[in-house]
Amino acid sequence: MLTINVTVLLAVIVVLRLRRRTEARSRSDEKLTVVIVLALGVLIAPTPVGQGILDLIGRLASGVSQSGR
């Protein structure tokens, strides 16, 4: 259960960081945002929500590749 709480916290942090103006960000600020988003992805991946997202993206990719034939 701790993983879900940390995931929610990181999601809130990401939303707050991305709401800031782009001009006000430094390189180190952007790098920190990338690290936080990667950590969020690692925490979401093993959960049922993460597996559902992976399944949905797989279906979309499959549909796009079949429509191109």
Order of alpha helices (4+ residues) and beta strands (2+ residues): alpha-alpha-alpha
